[in-house]
Amino acid sequence: MKLSARNQLDGTIVAVEKGQTTARVKIDIGHGLVITSSITNEAVDDLALKVGDKAAAVIKASDVMIGK
């Protein structure tokens, strides 16, 4: 699948934590970095996401905040 978003971080799913309506999916992108995304439980089921799967965190945002 091709996407217009340029910020695509490949990794491995290390956790899928379903709640009542949304799930937190954690992707290890290497070097000790883990990206966490909140998506619907339906999306988790549709994509058949599970720990150990290869996946990409796709980031499309108009703003990026920096904190220190």
Phi and psi in radians as a Rosetta constraint file:
Dihedral C 1 N 2 CA 2 C 2 CIRCULARHARMONIC -1.800 0.35
Dihedral N 2 CA 2 C 2 N 3 CIRCULARHARMONIC 2.490 0.35
Dihedral C 2 N 3 CA 3 C 3 CIRCULARHARMONIC -2.289 0.35
Dihedral N 3 CA 3 C 3 N 4 CIRCULARHARMONIC 2.707 0.35
Dihedral C 3 N 4 CA 4 C 4 CIRCULARHARMONIC -1.374 0.35
Dihedral N 4 CA 4 C 4 N 5 CIRCULARHARMONIC -0.384 0.35
Dihedral C 4 N 5 CA 5 C 5 CIRCULARHARMONIC -1.121 0.35
Dihedral N 5 CA 5 C 5 N 6 CIRCULARHARMONIC 2.303 0.35
Dihedral C 5 N 6 CA 6 C 6 CIRCULARHARMONIC -1.617 0.35
Dihedral N 6 CA 6 C 6 N 7 CIRCULARHARMONIC -0.311 0.35
Dihedral C 6 N 7 CA 7 C 7 CIRCULARHARMONIC -1.625 0.35
Dihedral N 7 CA 7 C 7 N 8 CIRCULARHARMONIC 1.490 0.35
Dihedral C 7 N 8 CA 8 C 8 CIRCULARHARMONIC -2.078 0.35
Dihedral N 8 CA 8 C 8 N 9 CIRCULARHARMONIC 2.081 0.35
Dihedral C 8 N 9 CA 9 C 9 CIRCULARHARMONIC -1.961 0.35
Dihedral N 9 CA 9 C 9 N 10 CIRCULARHARMONIC 1.907 0.35
Dihedral C 9 N 10 CA 10 C 10 CIRCULARHARMONIC -1.356 0.35
Dihedral N 10 CA 10 C 10 N 11 CIRCULARHARMONIC 2.522 0.35
Dihedral C 10 N 11 CA 11 C 11 CIRCULARHARMONIC -2.972 0.35
Dihedral N 11 CA 11 C 11 N 12 CIRCULARHARMONIC -2.803 0.35
Dihedral C 11 N 12 CA 12 C 12 CIRCULARHARMONIC -2.197 0.35
Dihedral N 12 CA 12 C 12 N 13 CIRCULARHARMONIC 2.335 0.35
Dihedral C 12 N 13 CA 13 C 13 CIRCULARHARMONIC -1.196 0.35
Dihedral N 13 CA 13 C 13 N 14 CIRCULARHARMONIC 2.195 0.35
Dihedral C 13 N 14 CA 14 C 14 CIRCULARHARMONIC -1.948 0.35
Dihedral N 14 CA 14 C 14 N 15 CIRCULARHARMONIC -0.209 0.35
Dihedral C 14 N 15 CA 15 C 15 CIRCULARHARMONIC -2.798 0.35
Dihedral N 15 CA 15 C 15 N 16 CIRCULARHARMONIC 2.483 0.35
Dihedral C 15 N 16 CA 16 C 16 CIRCULARHARMONIC -2.315 0.35
Dihedral N 16 CA 16 C 16 N 17 CIRCULARHARMONIC 1.923 0.35
Dihedral C 16 N 17 CA 17 C 17 CIRCULARHARMONIC -2.036 0.35
Dihedral N 17 CA 17 C 17 N 18 CIRCULARHARMONIC 1.755 0.35
Dihedral C 17 N 18 CA 18 C 18 CIRCULARHARMONIC -1.409 0.35
Dihedral N 18 CA 18 C 18 N 19 CIRCULARHARMONIC 2.413 0.35
Dihedral C 18 N 19 CA 19 C 19 CIRCULARHARMONIC -1.889 0.35
Dihedral N 19 CA 19 C 19 N 20 CIRCULARHARMONIC -2.741 0.35
Dihedral C 19 N 20 CA 20 C 20 CIRCULARHARMONIC -1.182 0.35
Dihedral N 20 CA 20 C 20 N 21 CIRCULARHARMONIC -0.726 0.35
Dihedral C 20 N 21 CA 21 C 21 CIRCULARHARMONIC -2.245 0.35
Dihedral N 21 CA 21 C 21 N 22 CIRCULARHARMONIC -0.432 0.35
Dihedral C 21 N 22 CA 22 C 22 CIRCULARHARMONIC -2.179 0.35
Dihedral N 22 CA 22 C 22 N 23 CIRCULARHARMONIC 2.792 0.35
Dihedral C 22 N 23 CA 23 C 23 CIRCULARHARMONIC -2.185 0.35
Dihedral N 23 CA 23 C 23 N 24 CIRCULARHARMONIC 2.671 0.35
Dihedral C 23 N 24 CA 24 C 24 CIRCULARHARMONIC -1.851 0.35
Dihedral N 24 CA 24 C 24 N 25 CIRCULARHARMONIC 2.159 0.35
Dihedral C 24 N 25 CA 25 C 25 CIRCULARHARMONIC -1.971 0.35
Dihedral N 25 CA 25 C 25 N 26 CIRCULARHARMONIC 2.199 0.35
Dihedral C 25 N 26 CA 26 C 26 CIRCULARHARMONIC -1.906 0.35
Dihedral N 26 CA 26 C 26 N 27 CIRCULARHARMONIC 2.262 0.35
Dihedral C 26 N 27 CA 27 C 27 CIRCULARHARMONIC -2.091 0.35
Dihedral N 27 CA 27 C 27 N 28 CIRCULARHARMONIC 2.126 0.35
Dihedral C 27 N 28 CA 28 C 28 CIRCULARHARMONIC -1.415 0.35
Dihedral N 28 CA 28 C 28 N 29 CIRCULARHARMONIC 2.031 0.35
Dihedral C 28 N 29 CA 29 C 29 CIRCULARHARMONIC -1.785 0.35
Dihedral N 29 CA 29 C 29 N 30 CIRCULARHARMONIC 0.196 0.35
Dihedral C 29 N 30 CA 30 C 30 CIRCULARHARMONIC 1.665 0.35
Dihedral N 30 CA 30 C 30 N 31 CIRCULARHARMONIC 2.930 0.35
Dihedral C 30 N 31 CA 31 C 31 CIRCULARHARMONIC 0.968 0.35
Dihedral N 31 CA 31 C 31 N 32 CIRCULARHARMONIC 0.542 0.35
Dihedral C 31 N 32 CA 32 C 32 CIRCULARHARMONIC 1.339 0.35
Dihedral N 32 CA 32 C 32 N 33 CIRCULARHARMONIC 0.232 0.35
Dihedral C 32 N 33 CA 33 C 33 CIRCULARHARMONIC -1.819 0.35
Dihedral N 33 CA 33 C 33 N 34 CIRCULARHARMONIC 2.318 0.35
Dihedral C 33 N 34 CA 34 C 34 CIRCULARHARMONIC -2.202 0.35
Dihedral N 34 CA 34 C 34 N 35 CIRCULARHARMONIC 2.237 0.35
Dihedral C 34 N 35 CA 35 C 35 CIRCULARHARMONIC -1.718 0.35
Dihedral N 35 CA 35 C 35 N 36 CIRCULARHARMONIC 2.343 0.35
Dihedral C 35 N 36 CA 36 C 36 CIRCULARHARMONIC -2.011 0.35
Dihedral N 36 CA 36 C 36 N 37 CIRCULARHARMONIC 2.308 0.35
Dihedral C 36 N 37 CA 37 C 37 CIRCULARHARMONIC -2.186 0.35
Dihedral N 37 CA 37 C 37 N 38 CIRCULARHARMONIC 2.462 0.35
Dihedral C 37 N 38 CA 38 C 38 CIRCULARHARMONIC -1.778 0.35
Dihedral N 38 CA 38 C 38 N 39 CIRCULARHARMONIC 2.071 0.35
Dihedral C 38 N 39 CA 39 C 39 CIRCULARHARMONIC -2.334 0.35
Dihedral N 39 CA 39 C 39 N 40 CIRCULARHARMONIC 2.935 0.35
Dihedral C 39 N 40 CA 40 C 40 CIRCULARHARMONIC -1.240 0.35
Dihedral N 40 CA 40 C 40 N 41 CIRCULARHARMONIC 2.672 0.35
Dihedral C 40 N 41 CA 41 C 41 CIRCULARHARMONIC -1.043 0.35
Dihedral N 41 CA 41 C 41 N 42 CIRCULARHARMONIC -0.616 0.35
Dihedral C 41 N 42 CA 42 C 42 CIRCULARHARMONIC -1.075 0.35
Dihedral N 42 CA 42 C 42 N 43 CIRCULARHARMONIC -0.717 0.35
Dihedral C 42 N 43 CA 43 C 43 CIRCULARHARMONIC -1.129 0.35
Dihedral N 43 CA 43 C 43 N 44 CIRCULARHARMONIC -0.705 0.35
Dihedral C 43 N 44 CA 44 C 44 CIRCULARHARMONIC -1.029 0.35
Dihedral N 44 CA 44 C 44 N 45 CIRCULARHARMONIC -0.792 0.35
Dihedral C 44 N 45 CA 45 C 45 CIRCULARHARMONIC -1.173 0.35
Dihedral N 45 CA 45 C 45 N 46 CIRCULARHARMONIC -0.778 0.35
Dihedral C 45 N 46 CA 46 C 46 CIRCULARHARMONIC -1.061 0.35
Dihedral N 46 CA 46 C 46 N 47 CIRCULARHARMONIC -0.670 0.35
Dihedral C 46 N 47 CA 47 C 47 CIRCULARHARMONIC -1.523 0.35
Dihedral N 47 CA 47 C 47 N 48 CIRCULARHARMONIC -0.114 0.35
Dihedral C 47 N 48 CA 48 C 48 CIRCULARHARMONIC 0.920 0.35
Dihedral N 48 CA 48 C 48 N 49 CIRCULARHARMONIC 0.831 0.35
Dihedral C 48 N 49 CA 49 C 49 CIRCULARHARMONIC -1.291 0.35
Dihedral N 49 CA 49 C 49 N 50 CIRCULARHARMONIC 2.355 0.35
Dihedral C 49 N 50 CA 50 C 50 CIRCULARHARMONIC -2.625 0.35
Dihedral N 50 CA 50 C 50 N 51 CIRCULARHARMONIC 2.765 0.35
Dihedral C 50 N 51 CA 51 C 51 CIRCULARHARMONIC -0.986 0.35
Dihedral N 51 CA 51 C 51 N 52 CIRCULARHARMONIC 2.345 0.35
Dihedral C 51 N 52 CA 52 C 52 CIRCULARHARMONIC 1.735 0.35
Dihedral N 52 CA 52 C 52 N 53 CIRCULARHARMONIC -0.295 0.35
Dihedral C 52 N 53 CA 53 C 53 CIRCULARHARMONIC -1.197 0.35
Dihedral N 53 CA 53 C 53 N 54 CIRCULARHARMONIC 2.542 0.35
Dihedral C 53 N 54 CA 54 C 54 CIRCULARHARMONIC -1.375 0.35
Dihedral N 54 CA 54 C 54 N 55 CIRCULARHARMONIC 2.425 0.35
Dihedral C 54 N 55 CA 55 C 55 CIRCULARHARMONIC -2.712 0.35
Dihedral N 55 CA 55 C 55 N 56 CIRCULARHARMONIC 2.972 0.35
Dihedral C 55 N 56 CA 56 C 56 CIRCULARHARMONIC -2.209 0.35
Dihedral N 56 CA 56 C 56 N 57 CIRCULARHARMONIC 2.382 0.35
Dihedral C 56 N 57 CA 57 C 57 CIRCULARHARMONIC -1.556 0.35
Dihedral N 57 CA 57 C 57 N 58 CIRCULARHARMONIC 2.055 0.35
Dihedral C 57 N 58 CA 58 C 58 CIRCULARHARMONIC -1.870 0.35
Dihedral N 58 CA 58 C 58 N 59 CIRCULARHARMONIC 2.088 0.35
Dihedral C 58 N 59 CA 59 C 59 CIRCULARHARMONIC -1.941 0.35
Dihedral N 59 CA 59 C 59 N 60 CIRCULARHARMONIC 2.086 0.35
Dihedral C 59 N 60 CA 60 C 60 CIRCULARHARMONIC -2.283 0.35
Dihedral N 60 CA 60 C 60 N 61 CIRCULARHARMONIC 1.881 0.35
Dihedral C 60 N 61 CA 61 C 61 CIRCULARHARMONIC -2.522 0.35
Dihedral N 61 CA 61 C 61 N 62 CIRCULARHARMONIC 2.599 0.35
Dihedral C 61 N 62 CA 62 C 62 CIRCULARHARMONIC -1.517 0.35
Dihedral N 62 CA 62 C 62 N 63 CIRCULARHARMONIC -0.325 0.35
Dihedral C 62 N 63 CA 63 C 63 CIRCULARHARMONIC -2.294 0.35
Dihedral N 63 CA 63 C 63 N 64 CIRCULARHARMONIC 2.496 0.35
Dihedral C 63 N 64 CA 64 C 64 CIRCULARHARMONIC -2.194 0.35
Dihedral N 64 CA 64 C 64 N 65 CIRCULARHARMONIC 2.123 0.35
Dihedral C 64 N 65 CA 65 C 65 CIRCULARHARMONIC -1.658 0.35
Dihedral N 65 CA 65 C 65 N 66 CIRCULARHARMONIC 2.499 0.35
Dihedral C 65 N 66 CA 66 C 66 CIRCULARHARMONIC -2.097 0.35
Dihedral N 66 CA 66 C 66 N 67 CIRCULARHARMONIC 2.379 0.35
Dihedral C 66 N 67 CA 67 C 67 CIRCULARHARMONIC -2.235 0.35
Dihedral N 67 CA 67 C 67 N 68 CIRCULARHARMONIC 2.702 0.35
